[in-house]
Amino acid sequence: MVDVDALRARTPGCAQRVHLNNAGAGLLAQPTVDVMVGHLRWEAEIGGYEAADAARDDIAAVYAAVAELVGGAREEIAFFDNATHAWNAAFYSVPLGPGDRILTGRAEYGSNVLAYLQVAQRTGAEVVVVPNDGSGQLDTTALADLVDERTRLIGLSHVPTSGGLVNPAVEVGRIAREAGVLYLLDATQSVGQFPVDVREIGCDMLSATGRKFLRGPRGTGFLWVRSAALERLDPYVAEIRSATWDGGRGFTWADGARRFESWENSYVNQLGLGAAVRQALDLGMDAIAARTLALGATLRERLDAVPGVSTHDLGSNRCAIVTAKVDGVPTAEVVAALARAGVNATATVPEDTQFDTEVRDVHPLVRLSPHYYNTESELDRAVEVIAGLAR
Ligand SMILES: *Cc1c(COP(=O)(O)O)cnc(C)c1O
């Protein structure tokens, strides 16, 4: 059980706003802010390198905490300044050539698709979009049929940025493993929202951000790479953090997933991410998911009960991201009305998920994304504002 009052009391933003934009950025908890401000002050007082040296054990503990969160080993974790760069480090390291195939889904994130298209143009590889099943999630039967000897990579957004869909990541993992195909899971919207375990999913690479449902600071992201997959990847950038120059004409890659990192990092942010992950582990991802997913389901139900309002989340398994539309009212106006009432929400961007937009003429939608620290009365506040516009 999550003690909502206690958690709200140590989340300064809860006193200011009805924050239903956790898919954009979750609210920082006070202990996270304290860790960050403390390290920043330390950097100012004793020097940035010296502060990092002094915090060496705490920084190492962040690798261990993130590994624990996703069910991996600490040497399989690499840190980045966002999830996009984490994902890029994995994807651009997959060797691809003419005729090779990348399989992805309709809900794939825009930046991922742009990278697929660039590499396809560069190498002659092909991008194949796996259709949805009747519920709107990735059709795993179609995926199994499409996987063949040309397939080099399955790239999947676990939860899209544009709705409450939870793609069947575990079944996709089974198909990928059976075929021996690399599997890259974009878990940016799922990590921190509900349990995500790489042992259960069976992916080879997983990327996530710090600032969304994990409630870490902006400007943080991480990549997990299965140790056994390292030999199948050609790390895309060699530099003084990811590799060691032998002094002659050769070099060796850093051990484990560190070979994907780059030299300079914000340790303020990394330590803040560590505090956020520690908090999620202490609360327990099962407890977090139980409350967060229930709030999402309640919000969806209450919105669907309002005449003139409809929700548009796909799939048989849906999460706390709720997308809705008010008949005859532009989405931007709905978001603005919510903002005037102190409710943080956003709109989906059609260009962010064009493969989805192609088959569903619904975007932009209002996107509301509660987290465990939200209350039912906050959901009511949002529904009330939206119902007011629907009249
Ligand atoms: C937000 C998001 C990203 C990008 O994360 P950044 O930390 O902003 O780089 C990637 N994939 C999905 C599904 C997202 O929602």
The ligand as an ORCA input file, in Angstrom:
! r2SCAN-3c Opt
* xyz 0 1
  C       9.474     10.558    -24.036
  C       9.709      9.365    -24.903
  C      10.967      9.124    -25.472
  C      12.099     10.107    -25.386
  O      12.574     10.272    -24.102
  P      13.587     11.489    -23.825
  O      14.070     11.315    -22.434
  O      12.767     12.745    -24.016
  O      14.675     11.416    -24.834
  C      11.160      7.943    -26.145
  N      10.169      7.060    -26.311
  C       8.936      7.258    -25.792
  C       7.891      6.222    -25.987
  C       8.668      8.420    -25.072
  O       7.443      8.638    -24.588
*
